[in-house]
Amino acid sequence: MDLGYLVNILLKRKWLLLSVILLASTATWFFIGKLPSAYKSKAVISTGIIDYKGVSLQLDNPFIQQFQIESSFNSLIEKMKSRTSVRLLTDTLLRHDLLVAKTGERPFREPEAEEIGLSVDELNSVVMKLKANFTDTVMNEKPHTQLSNNKLAEAYGYDYDALLKKLNIQRIGETDYLSVEFESESPELSFFVVSTFIKKFFEMHEGDLSYKQNRALDFATKQLEVRKKELDSISTILDNYKNANGLVDVTSQREGVVSHIRDLEIMLEESRLKQPALQKNIKFLENQIFALTKDLGKGYSNTILNREPINELDSRIKNLQDKKVEEFANGKSTSAIDKQIDLLRKQQTKLIQEDVPVNPAHKNKLDESNMKMVQDKVQLQLDLELAQQAELSINTEIRRLERKATALTINDNTLASLLAEKERIDKEYSAARDKFEAAKNYVEGAENPLTIIENPEYPYEPESKHRAVFAAFAGVAGGSIASIILFLLAFIDSSLQSPSQFQRITKLPLLGHVNDVKVRGLSLHNLFLSFQSRPDLEVFKESIRKIRTVIEGSGAKCILFASPKPQEGKSFLIVMLAYALSLNDKKILIIDTNFKNNTLSGYKTKSFIEITTVGPKQKTGLGIEDGYGQLSSPETAAANDATMQSIDIVANKGGSQSPAEVLAGKNFKKVIEQYSKKYDFVFLEAAAMNKFSDARELMPFIDKVVAVMSAESPIGNEDKDTLDFLRGLNGKMLGGILNKVDLKNL
């Protein structure tokens, strides 16, 4: 089905659709107006899940994943919607409505006595429990008391299902907030429910948190005590074993030696790293000095290095450096040695500055910058010698400590095993102590994370019923449903209402289509030779011309017009096509071989100029009626019309005989051949193919078959054999003509 066809279906039923839309909208507007007013109270609370308030999602994980946040919110919402939480609200509401009469207030709801369905004793039992503020959970109640409470809650509309239906708890976007809403017929009830529910749930939630926190602390305390006993036990066993075997605690000594070795290796690496830089700087200064003073600067620096006071200070510094390494390896403080070394280095620097230049005769050859470079070079050479000496000293001390560490290696497997066990237990004890401290801090710093952000609002005005929105939606929905039903009916409708449906359902080639027209007083002469003011007549005329063109180009001379059912418009189309062909100077012979409905034979006595249902002036037929159920000889009809003189009709008198019986022994094939020489086209009409065999009996005498079908007739099971036969004609099937098509479906 194409879009235009679907739109046409809606246009045809527009008043029905408008009625459905109007009825649905009006009914919705009326019924919503009859609904009681609803009042909604709302509060906003902060959960503390995102905004930390003493209770984190994970004690040992500072990173909160998105799924953890969502899970925490879902868990909290489900807890708020649980039967335990809602039951607290139920008891409070029942207590209010049953005991409020004594305080002079008005109950929220007053059900009838028969709705409660409890005996006086059962009702008194519930009232006494409410008076005593009995707030145990449902699991702790006796079954009989619980059943009574449920019946009473249902009567008042305070049971779990009724409250949860109106109680809306949800997260607000991606925030830390939850909204709590309740809607009822009373503003006092809505406000009371939200206020009471938040208060009761906060108390219950805080109690649950304290209970869980204290249980966690108790468990951590017990675990710490167990690990402490294990640690004390293994320590006692280890000490007894050492005393019994005369063993010393070499582990700590060896660890100290290894630690010293590690520190010396660091010092060694630092000393090694200094040397390349010192060498590079010395080389650089030598090049600078040489470029300025040639070999003079080098001689001065060597003279300075060889002076006895400087050599003496250098020797003392190296001795102190060796002593520093030794003291450091033994774990002693070296700060005093460092001070002595710094003092000697300052004295050495002062001597270097005083000795430049050594020879007064060369004083004029060295400017101030050159003297500074000589001093720096001498200082760097001394630093290099100290670094090299330190490297030797540190290596010597490292080898000594390594020998000492090897000597301290524990060979006692039992002692090693006991030490490993003690180390394992010590780690477990440390972990237990950390968990205990965390649990203790958690309990001491914990607080109820739930806080009220927006207090419950008293609903002074009822909620909007959105009558206009719902009425519009109902109208749209009603119209949509009605449209869908119309489309479904159109889909299951097997009538050939459009050319596309014709090809899809019949699977026959489409020769053309003809729209439905009202032919009352229609003049063929005026129709074809003048412009028509009615659009349907213009479309009709052009459709006939298109079919005429196809027939002229088909090469067929003898054409049989057939249809599955009667009253499909074969006779009418034959007359229209014959007249259209006669306008092209074609001579046509019409043979009425439809003995069951000889409509074409009646045209011999009528004017072909006017086709009317009013009753035009009758012309005398020229056919020779020579017997019942037989064909007459061809005669020209409407002799007063020059165009119509090109059309001849062979009529019949009707009857129950089939063409094979009427034409038996008459060599009809030879007759057709003779007519084909005299006429340009020979048109034959057959009776309805579903009921009669006429069309099948005429197949040997014709060139092509044209199937005429009405758009007003549905295709059913009775048409299946006929369509199969027509599709099996192969080369003889010229095509189908879809007649009486609604102009809107084209």
Protein Blocks (a to p, Z undefined) as FASTA:
>chain_A
ZZklmmmmmmmmmmmmmmmmmmmmmmmmmmmmmpccdddddddddehlmmgghiafblkl
cbdcfklmmmmmmmmmmmmmpmklmmmmmmmmmmmmmmmmmnopacfbdcdfklnopafk
lmmmmmmmmmnopabdfklpcfklmmmmmmmmmmnopafklmmmmmccddehjbfbdcdd
dddfbfklmmmmmmmmmmmmmmmmmmmmmmmmmmmmmmmmmmmmmmmmmmmmmmmmmmmm
mmmnopacfklmmmmmmmmmmmmmmmmmmmmmmmmmmmmmmmmmmmmmmmmnommmmmmm
mmmmmpmklmmmmmmmmmmmmmmmmmmmnopafklmmmmmmmmmmmmmmmmmmmpcfblm
lmmmpcfklmmmmmmmmmmmmmmmmmmmmmmmmmmmmmmmmmmmmmmpcfbfklmmmmmm
mmmmmmmmmmmmmmmmmmmmmmmmgccfbdcfbdcdddfbacdehlmmmmmmmmmmmmmm
mmmmmmmmmmmpmbdfbfklmmmmnopacfbdcdddddehiafklmmmpccfblklmmmm
mmmmmmmmmmmmnopabdcdddfbghkommmmmmmmmmmmmmnopacddddfbfklcfkl
mmmmpcfkbccfkopaddddfbdcfbghiacddddehklbmklmmpccdddebdjbdfkl
mmgoklmmlmmmmmmmmpmbdcdddddfklpcklmmmmmmpmbdcddddfkbccdfklmm
mmmmmmmnmmmmnbdcdehiafklZZ
